[in-house]
Amino acid sequence: MKILPYLGIFVFAVGRGVGTRSKPRGHLQYFGSHQSAEGEIETLSKFPTPEDFYDMYVLPRIPVKFRQVLDAHNMPAFSLWTDDYLHTTFGREIMYAEYGKKEDMDNSYRYYRLADFMYDYTFKDIYMYQDVPKSMQANVSLPFCLLCSFERMIQRVIVWMSSGGIQTILRKDIFESVYCLLDGTKDVYLIDSGQGDLVEKRHWNEAGAYSEVDVEHVDMFRFPEFQSIQWWKSSLNSGDCIYIPKDWYHHSRSGDQRTLVISYQFLRPLYFNVSGCPRVQSIEKIRNMTTVTLLSDLEKKRIDMLSNFEGLAEVQLSDLEQLIRLRKDQDGDYIRFFRLVDKNKDRRLTWDELYNFEMKIAMTVAKSLFRVEKRVKEKPSYKVQLNFASPQAQRLYEEVHSHAHDEL
């Protein structure tokens, strides 16, 4: 810094120091400002068949957008769920709501009666995040692409609602997801799972599977790897749905108007059964959520174990033998499991058999396959705590009993 006298006035001239850093592109700007998007993800004008959805998108984990696929016929909630209808029909339902339209894992929350939420959400910074209650499930249909083998893999169906302006954190999910926008607009920012080394390099919350980056003001000095991240964008309008694969990083920003979303979270089927699966979408085949059984904890254990055989048309004894070589201590469990499931004794297990054996019995005869911890029964303690009237009495007792074993 130099001080230059000029006409009796001191002028301060500040020059750039040697150590001053120039701001990286996108610094303290909205996520994506560092470089242009790679483009829009693929967009379809209708739902694919469940089989095509599995083969072309879910199996290779490729995101896809479905444009204008919802209407009053295939999704009753699309036209029914106005504020007045929700207030009068489901007003007694208890819903979970978080404060702050910018998602934060430390946000406070409270439980609302839906009728009260319908009043507050129009002028307060809150949004609803809730598993669809049973009373509302008849209004929620299963998207055509999630029929057949997907039906038994659905983990949760969630309703999101706000007056708009919601920004989510940058995160990844452990489930596959289909988001359907019933009302409003939403921009979705996506990063493929192959860039995990960049996204998770710094300030990544492993337990919550989210980045601590402020998506509204990305600090490129704190997150220098974000300067190299490639990203995709998809803009959704009312009636659109989007498939986001497991482990893809995503962040979304909704418009400033009422936003209503139904989110379907599911596990990827290990095998797709085409038998009886429809090739053409029709109103007669629409299924609402009252007819769908969500994945239980017991069924999740089944899927976790069966992931050992993903990609096989059927499981033979030789397939189990390969696993036995890796886990020799579990060979008995594998053999007992095979005998239990092989009902017709043809020495091969079909996926129909693998999906329908009795889980509770299997977990009893083959604990290690299902990671069931063996309970160790504690031996009762017969040690008696003695209380002595004086230290002298205690010394006398110890002296007598210390020689008892010598005499024996």
Wavefront OBJ file of the C-alpha trace (Angstrom):
o trace
v 0.000 0.000 0.000
v 1.387 3.420 -0.978
v 0.397 6.851 0.419
v 0.682 9.547 -2.277
v 0.309 13.253 -1.422
v -1.755 15.123 -4.003
v -2.945 18.718 -3.496
v -2.843 18.298 0.241
v -4.900 15.100 0.125
v -3.476 11.740 0.900
v -4.470 9.118 -1.652
v -4.317 5.468 -0.664
v -3.349 3.201 -3.564
v -3.844 -0.469 -2.860
v -2.172 -2.962 -5.154
v -2.734 -6.704 -5.425
v -0.305 -8.556 -3.200
v 1.701 -11.511 -4.370
v -0.239 -13.921 -2.173
v -3.734 -12.773 -3.188
v -5.828 -15.561 -4.754
v -8.185 -14.971 -7.633
v -11.697 -16.261 -7.145
v -12.381 -19.596 -8.868
v -15.274 -19.705 -11.274
v -18.555 -20.256 -9.414
v -17.137 -19.188 -6.048
v -19.938 -18.222 -3.633
v -22.465 -18.687 -6.428
v -25.251 -21.222 -6.907
v -24.186 -24.807 -7.543
v -23.539 -25.340 -11.267
v -22.178 -21.835 -11.887
v -18.634 -23.222 -12.182
v -19.364 -24.738 -15.600
v -22.257 -25.436 -17.927
v -24.385 -28.523 -17.440
v -23.505 -31.596 -19.479
v -27.069 -31.343 -20.733
v -30.575 -32.515 -19.932
v -31.126 -36.139 -19.012
v -33.150 -38.316 -21.383
v -36.856 -37.457 -21.518
v -39.697 -39.829 -22.414
v -43.260 -38.801 -23.234
v -44.742 -41.808 -21.420
v -43.835 -44.410 -18.826
v -41.895 -47.350 -20.277
v -43.052 -50.868 -19.538
v -41.762 -52.220 -16.222
v -39.478 -54.634 -18.074
v -37.984 -51.892 -20.276
v -37.622 -49.604 -17.275
v -35.660 -52.333 -15.497
v -33.427 -53.244 -18.455
v -32.741 -49.778 -19.861
v -32.574 -47.570 -16.770
v -32.669 -49.306 -13.373
v -30.175 -52.085 -14.116
v -27.519 -49.732 -15.609
v -28.590 -46.939 -13.206
v -29.314 -44.229 -15.780
v -31.633 -41.336 -14.780
v -34.619 -40.517 -16.966
v -37.445 -37.994 -16.971
v -41.072 -38.839 -17.831
v -42.834 -35.772 -19.235
v -46.560 -35.122 -18.591
v -47.299 -38.710 -17.529
v -49.712 -37.916 -14.666
v -53.389 -37.104 -14.980
v -56.608 -37.486 -12.999
v -57.142 -41.013 -14.353
v -53.823 -42.647 -13.499
v -53.133 -40.552 -10.370
v -56.291 -39.391 -8.521
v -54.236 -37.185 -6.172
v -53.096 -35.150 -9.183
v -56.503 -33.480 -9.450
v -58.014 -34.206 -6.019
v -55.351 -32.859 -3.673
v -56.267 -29.192 -3.589
v -55.787 -27.351 -0.317
v -59.533 -27.448 0.395
v -59.756 -31.191 -0.303
v -56.763 -32.040 1.891
v -58.095 -29.828 4.681
v -61.616 -31.233 4.713
v -60.870 -34.890 3.879
v -57.642 -35.630 5.767
v -57.491 -32.747 8.250
v -57.147 -35.045 11.275
v -54.011 -36.801 9.966
v -50.832 -36.056 11.933
v -48.021 -34.914 9.647
v -44.304 -34.226 10.129
v -43.101 -30.750 9.143
v -39.678 -29.097 9.197
v -38.955 -25.405 9.600
v -36.759 -23.616 7.060
v -37.233 -23.828 3.312
v -33.514 -24.321 2.872
v -33.031 -27.912 3.969
v -30.661 -28.291 6.893
v -30.088 -31.443 8.908
v -30.242 -29.276 12.051
v -33.615 -27.722 11.229
v -36.233 -27.824 13.958
v -39.472 -29.686 13.333
v -42.897 -30.337 14.754
v -45.933 -32.528 14.181
v -49.055 -30.918 12.762
v -52.628 -31.902 12.226
v -52.894 -31.638 8.453
v -55.700 -29.086 8.810
v -53.399 -26.817 10.829
v -50.502 -27.324 8.419
v -52.713 -26.329 5.494
v -53.192 -22.980 7.189
v -49.617 -22.365 8.369
v -47.687 -23.484 5.274
v -48.989 -20.613 3.144
v -47.137 -17.969 5.165
v -44.529 -19.819 7.275
v -41.176 -21.216 6.140
v -42.111 -24.858 6.647
v -42.524 -27.931 4.483
v -44.158 -31.313 5.011
v -42.249 -34.580 4.664
v -44.341 -37.617 5.525
v -44.961 -41.240 4.568
v -48.348 -41.279 2.850
v -50.875 -42.200 5.588
v -53.156 -45.178 5.001
v -56.211 -42.953 4.732
v -54.621 -41.149 1.746
v -53.202 -44.175 -0.089
v -56.303 -44.768 -2.233
v -55.566 -41.452 -3.987
v -51.959 -42.454 -4.749
v -51.340 -44.802 -7.673
v -48.282 -46.818 -8.481
v -46.603 -45.513 -11.674
v -46.950 -47.965 -14.556
v -43.173 -48.487 -14.733
v -43.140 -49.708 -11.103
v -45.503 -52.664 -11.575
v -44.539 -56.373 -11.639
v -41.230 -57.188 -9.922
v -40.920 -53.644 -8.590
v -44.096 -53.897 -6.506
v -42.585 -56.040 -3.774
v -39.412 -53.904 -3.665
v -41.028 -50.583 -2.662
v -39.677 -49.349 0.652
v -41.432 -46.021 1.213
v -43.927 -43.690 -0.478
v -43.518 -40.117 0.749
v -45.473 -36.913 0.225
v -43.639 -33.550 0.162
v -45.534 -30.281 0.302
v -44.598 -26.609 0.612
v -45.628 -23.176 -0.595
v -42.524 -23.176 -2.819
v -38.931 -21.992 -2.628
v -37.549 -25.227 -1.157
v -33.836 -25.972 -1.593
v -32.561 -29.400 -0.624
v -29.044 -30.357 0.414
v -26.712 -32.229 -1.952
v -27.080 -35.878 -1.032
v -27.299 -39.434 -2.297
v -29.913 -42.048 -1.440
v -29.459 -45.707 -0.583
v -32.619 -46.481 -2.559
v -33.711 -46.030 -6.156
v -36.244 -43.196 -6.388
v -39.042 -42.032 -8.678
v -40.222 -38.481 -7.907
v -43.585 -37.395 -9.318
v -44.511 -33.706 -9.291
v -48.245 -33.200 -8.734
v -48.081 -29.424 -8.508
v -45.474 -26.686 -9.000
v -42.087 -26.633 -10.719
v -38.737 -28.077 -9.700
v -35.157 -27.991 -11.019
v -33.136 -31.117 -10.269
v -29.315 -31.070 -10.325
v -27.626 -34.458 -10.737
v -24.076 -35.782 -10.344
v -23.301 -39.349 -11.394
v -22.043 -41.843 -8.820
v -18.691 -42.135 -10.603
v -17.679 -38.705 -9.287
v -17.961 -39.731 -5.666
v -14.245 -39.087 -5.079
v -14.856 -35.402 -5.880
v -18.148 -34.957 -4.019
v -17.075 -36.833 -0.887
v -13.476 -35.614 -0.737
v -14.139 -32.956 1.907
v -16.838 -32.220 4.489
v -18.965 -35.246 3.653
v -21.339 -36.509 6.337
v -21.040 -40.283 6.063
v -23.859 -41.066 8.484
v -26.388 -38.854 6.693
v -24.949 -39.375 3.178
v -24.887 -35.663 2.350
v -22.368 -32.915 1.591
v -21.999 -29.934 3.900
v -21.583 -27.649 0.877
v -23.913 -24.638 0.759
v -25.518 -25.180 -2.661
v -26.634 -21.562 -2.756
v -23.135 -20.159 -2.125
v -20.513 -22.781 -3.029
v -17.213 -22.010 -1.305
v -14.724 -23.139 -3.936
v -11.806 -22.672 -1.541
v -13.394 -25.027 0.985
v -14.583 -27.420 -1.743
v -11.920 -27.098 -4.501
v -12.925 -30.439 -6.083
v -16.322 -28.960 -6.983
v -14.628 -26.931 -9.732
v -14.196 -30.171 -11.709
v -17.617 -31.725 -11.124
v -19.733 -32.489 -14.194
v -23.454 -32.203 -13.654
v -26.799 -32.665 -15.361
v -30.053 -30.791 -14.958
v -33.704 -31.648 -15.394
v -36.595 -29.194 -15.049
v -39.922 -30.633 -13.915
v -43.453 -29.260 -14.288
v -46.761 -30.509 -12.899
v -47.416 -34.009 -14.233
v -43.720 -34.906 -14.708
v -41.780 -37.686 -12.969
v -38.060 -38.411 -12.752
v -36.072 -41.534 -11.916
v -32.949 -40.902 -9.793
v -30.712 -43.988 -9.460
v -29.251 -45.119 -6.176
v -25.945 -43.414 -5.273
v -26.437 -40.551 -7.752
v -25.930 -37.227 -5.985
v -28.810 -34.811 -6.332
v -30.074 -31.441 -5.203
v -33.349 -29.781 -6.119
v -34.825 -26.293 -6.052
v -38.563 -25.731 -6.358
v -40.289 -22.697 -7.818
v -41.999 -20.034 -5.729
v -45.478 -21.547 -5.986
v -47.215 -24.427 -4.188
v -45.186 -27.620 -4.607
v -46.538 -31.132 -4.115
v -44.429 -34.259 -4.699
v -44.945 -37.998 -4.305
v -41.660 -39.919 -3.918
v -41.387 -43.697 -4.431
v -38.289 -45.286 -2.885
v -37.485 -48.879 -3.804
v -34.751 -51.482 -4.052
v -33.552 -52.684 -7.419
v -35.066 -56.122 -8.203
v -32.402 -58.820 -8.302
v -34.303 -60.616 -11.031
v -37.142 -59.427 -13.246
v -40.041 -61.829 -13.778
v -41.731 -61.023 -17.097
v -44.501 -63.561 -16.573
v -47.846 -61.746 -16.639
v -46.195 -58.334 -16.794
v -48.268 -55.899 -18.943
v -46.781 -54.432 -22.116
v -49.422 -51.725 -22.526
v -50.548 -49.182 -19.930
v -54.293 -49.136 -19.318
v -56.637 -47.683 -16.711
v -57.738 -51.200 -15.755
v -54.213 -52.064 -14.633
v -53.716 -48.997 -12.420
v -52.840 -50.005 -8.856
v -53.243 -47.710 -5.871
v -51.124 -47.968 -2.745
v -53.791 -49.799 -0.737
v -52.995 -52.906 -2.810
v -49.214 -52.696 -2.325
v -47.318 -54.203 0.616
v -44.269 -52.130 1.470
v -40.950 -53.872 2.024
v -40.681 -55.032 5.641
v -37.470 -55.327 7.640
v -37.732 -59.088 7.305
v -37.994 -58.859 3.520
v -35.032 -56.484 3.417
v -32.961 -59.234 5.039
v -34.124 -61.601 2.276
v -33.060 -59.147 -0.448
v -29.730 -58.508 1.233
v -28.939 -62.227 1.308
v -30.205 -62.860 -2.249
v -27.902 -60.107 -3.573
v -25.227 -62.850 -3.534
v -27.009 -64.347 -6.556
v -27.869 -61.201 -8.526
v -27.669 -61.750 -12.285
v -28.151 -65.533 -12.151
v -31.128 -67.080 -13.956
v -31.312 -69.701 -11.200
v -29.169 -70.817 -8.279
v -27.510 -74.214 -8.343
v -25.588 -76.012 -5.626
v -22.335 -75.158 -7.419
v -23.154 -71.449 -6.974
v -23.378 -71.990 -3.239
v -20.107 -73.913 -3.263
v -18.339 -70.826 -4.630
v -19.610 -68.827 -1.678
v -18.598 -71.607 0.713
v -14.994 -71.292 -0.486
v -15.094 -67.626 0.524
v -16.815 -68.277 3.843
v -15.791 -71.760 4.976
v -17.179 -71.238 8.445
v -20.677 -70.923 6.970
v -20.780 -74.053 4.811
v -23.328 -75.805 7.017
v -25.675 -72.822 6.851
v -25.534 -72.751 3.038
v -26.332 -76.440 2.721
v -29.220 -76.273 5.190
v -30.568 -73.220 3.387
v -30.416 -74.975 0.000
v -32.313 -78.009 1.314
v -34.986 -75.796 2.852
v -35.646 -73.777 -0.318
v -35.355 -76.648 -2.831
v -38.913 -77.891 -2.282
v -39.083 -80.126 -5.386
v -35.574 -81.549 -4.813
v -34.381 -80.784 -8.351
v -31.064 -79.393 -7.012
v -31.692 -75.906 -8.350
v -33.401 -72.854 -6.898
v -35.645 -70.723 -9.065
v -36.274 -67.063 -8.239
v -39.859 -67.971 -7.463
v -38.542 -70.293 -4.740
v -35.998 -67.718 -3.550
v -38.658 -65.031 -3.175
v -41.166 -67.250 -1.370
v -39.373 -69.402 1.201
v -40.350 -68.886 4.840
v -37.955 -66.288 6.176
v -38.330 -67.014 9.883
v -37.478 -70.692 9.376
v -34.539 -69.858 7.082
v -33.122 -67.429 9.639
v -33.293 -70.175 12.248
v -31.496 -72.900 10.255
v -29.001 -70.567 8.517
v -28.207 -67.704 10.898
v -24.949 -66.589 9.284
v -26.546 -66.091 5.851
v -28.918 -63.517 7.287
v -26.407 -62.047 9.735
v -28.430 -63.113 12.730
v -26.371 -62.655 15.843
v -26.214 -65.720 18.042
v -27.259 -64.824 21.534
v -24.857 -65.926 24.241
v -26.707 -67.056 27.314
v -25.077 -65.572 30.333
v -24.303 -67.965 33.156
v -25.939 -66.929 36.400
v -23.584 -65.675 39.067
v -23.737 -67.404 42.448
v -21.138 -65.194 44.059
v -22.404 -63.871 47.376
v -21.406 -60.481 48.651
v -20.369 -60.860 52.294
v -20.491 -58.041 54.783
v -18.258 -58.196 57.849
v -18.836 -56.484 61.157
v -15.172 -55.476 61.453
v -11.876 -55.678 59.511
v -10.642 -58.250 62.046
v -13.573 -60.572 61.245
v -12.878 -60.248 57.504
v -9.177 -61.161 57.954
v -10.104 -64.180 60.049
v -12.566 -65.382 57.368
v -10.016 -64.982 54.562
v -7.349 -66.790 56.553
v -9.583 -69.795 57.177
v -10.787 -70.105 53.608
v -7.370 -69.572 52.043
v -6.191 -72.891 53.544
v -9.338 -74.838 52.665
v -8.100 -75.656 49.132
v -4.707 -76.764 50.456
v -6.392 -79.319 52.697
v -8.387 -80.700 49.767
l 1 2 3 4 5 6 7 8 9 10 11 12 13 14 15 16 17 18 19 20 21 22 23 24 25 26 27 28 29 30 31 32 33 34 35 36 37 38 39 40 41 42 43 44 45 46 47 48 49 50 51 52 53 54 55 56 57 58 59 60 61 62 63 64 65 66 67 68 69 70 71 72 73 74 75 76 77 78 79 80 81 82 83 84 85 86 87 88 89 90 91 92 93 94 95 96 97 98 99 100 101 102 103 104 105 106 107 108 109 110 111 112 113 114 115 116 117 118 119 120 121 122 123 124 125 126 127 128 129 130 131 132 133 134 135 136 137 138 139 140 141 142 143 144 145 146 147 148 149 150 151 152 153 154 155 156 157 158 159 160 161 162 163 164 165 166 167 168 169 170 171 172 173 174 175 176 177 178 179 180 181 182 183 184 185 186 187 188 189 190 191 192 193 194 195 196 197 198 199 200 201 202 203 204 205 206 207 208 209 210 211 212 213 214 215 216 217 218 219 220 221 222 223 224 225 226 227 228 229 230 231 232 233 234 235 236 237 238 239 240 241 242 243 244 245 246 247 248 249 250 251 252 253 254 255 256 257 258 259 260 261 262 263 264 265 266 267 268 269 270 271 272 273 274 275 276 277 278 279 280 281 282 283 284 285 286 287 288 289 290 291 292 293 294 295 296 297 298 299 300 301 302 303 304 305 306 307 308 309 310 311 312 313 314 315 316 317 318 319 320 321 322 323 324 325 326 327 328 329 330 331 332 333 334 335 336 337 338 339 340 341 342 343 344 345 346 347 348 349 350 351 352 353 354 355 356 357 358 359 360 361 362 363 364 365 366 367 368 369 370 371 372 373 374 375 376 377 378 379 380 381 382 383 384 385 386 387 388 389 390 391 392 393 394 395 396 397 398 399 400 401 402 403 404 405 406 407 408
